[in-house]
């Protein structure tokens, strides 16, 4: 099995947790996996990306632009950017349909991106599109909405819901774990 | 975190840390800096887990950390120091000098480079520093290899009595993969410092023998690298007559191997070099002799290339065939390989893909200070107090004060203070005086702000230094510093070094602490400080205190809204306060509060020149 997943969002959205959970879940499922995050100025609201590569043959943790099998995005502008830089045609896009305006949009220098823009692009390139708009109790849990969708739709072969749960248990504890697991499970049941 | 006995998925930096503990290192120091920051806390974590006695400390800067660590090596202990590449500039003095010593215990210098750069002021190549100091360098291509190199590095260091550099790049530091875990070496070496002036004192007379000896060490290490390190230096031979030979070091090797698989090429051979200095030059020469067409891929400077005896047929960074700057990402490598083969690159990607992003123009979201960040308020006060000031700044979150037009310069750690002196003097020559207000963070102040402040007092330079005290080293992920008194391990407390006392100890007479959120108080203190500085011809210091938002300390909630009828749509708040919680609505031409981001710090109430930002009272008005 070979699956390259590109994750994109902005700082503070929990990209790191999302990608580490997927990496660990794949590991629990017995898959060979590696990945890399771009941290940089992540905590200050800048763009954050993460590469996840599942499969025996991946040497480097970096995905070639235009060759990702799947893009996960936590925001609309970033979804479009991920779609147009990393996703291959006929790939899969999963994104959380919230809009966080970049500065230039806020200053009126650029027009904001809409869900329609993304759908149009997806159709043109035969991309399978999952727009996640599920309400979450805390904006910082939008990443779990994405994770739940991945698990419910079985978008990564041989990674089962219990593997994601094991990964969450590796990384979180106490009340935070409980809240995230509850949300994850409720999305599975959607 | 799960901790298997044999294997675990670790971050590259954690893998390196694990190997450091497994190698029996007993003293480890560092100053945080992306992409190296996770190494030291992980050393502490694994040392505790494996019950080793390893001492782990944040130094106040990289030079300090280096000198603390290497002294442990003088006593026979294994020691290690970690930093980011620009940290080695700060530690260059001991690094250069101590390279000539016959150290006793193994010493590993871990320098994390940042090709790109992703979060640094340069993309300098530490391997070149290794060449400069005559220190052996190991360049890992993966986290797994980095772990092995840590252990070999300590042994190499002890065999040749010289510090060894491990040079991971950001992609190795921040990659996650499963790695093997082993038991730690328990060396049981009591500290034993044997006095020996010729060995431990760098008198010029001694250098006459130590420098030639260092050269001999390099020859011996080169021979080892050539003969005994085929696990790091090896050839992946082409299955057919090679059309191209690629020499690759570090992560570039992994990228090349992915590319060959993708292209399905059998006519390209690859020579991997994991020991770039001293270069096993015979291996490289032999490879070059067998290939007419050689492409050399290394990050970020031409360090292997410069050591090659005859590089006329080598396409590399030095001769400009490979771009002289920037990260060698998969797409860059693909283009270079295709160019070297004389073939057109065929990308699988749809042509639409390139066009689309241009059509729907979206630029990457620039980083901003967090909502509620005390620096934003401090910068606003600075600009309000001195609209015509010069604003030298420093390295940290607050460099993002550029968004508020209150950061005019930033060179390197501590330069805000010394640049203030320079700006003062340059104007003084012409008989002029301009307000100069420098900003520096609390951790950066302890790192390298102190010498500049002493210099300003001693030489009588008039400027205002604003120390932005958010009680943490925020940019690198929240490490403690002397002003906090906390040490790396939780519950291991050091002694607090109060910033006020440090400032006064430098000879500064005017020191005032203000609450950073209180813009009026800040403006008043800044004006007083400048009056004092002008009158007395000396630096005056204002400390803006308020905890970093990332520390998530409780604070009063002051909900605010923008009154539509008062907002004139001037965008002053967006331009000069620049908070993610204040957004401009193009259709109504008014600003509004974005509740998703607003943390209700209430500071912006004092920002709008028209008074349109108002506190929402309890009745909901």
Interface residues (C-beta under 8 A of the other chain):
Chain A: X10 X11 X12 X20 X23 X24 X27 X32 X33 X34 X35 X36 X37 X38 X39 X40 X41 X43 X44 X45 X46 X47 X57 X58 X59 X60 X61 X62 X63 X64 X65 X66 X67 X77 X78 X80 X81 X83 X84 X85 X88 X89 X100 X101 X102 X103 X104 X106 X107 X108 X110 X113 X117 X121 X124 X125 X139 X170 X171
Chain B: X1 X2 X9 X34 X35 X118 X119 X142 X171 X174 X175 X176 X177 X178 X251 X253 X254 X255 X257 X258 X259 X261 X262 X329 X330 X331 X334 X347 X348 X349 X350 X352 X353 X356 X357 X360 X361 X362 X363 X364 X365 X366 X367 X368 X369 X370 X397 X400 X403 X477 X550 X571 X574 X580 X583 X584 X586 X596
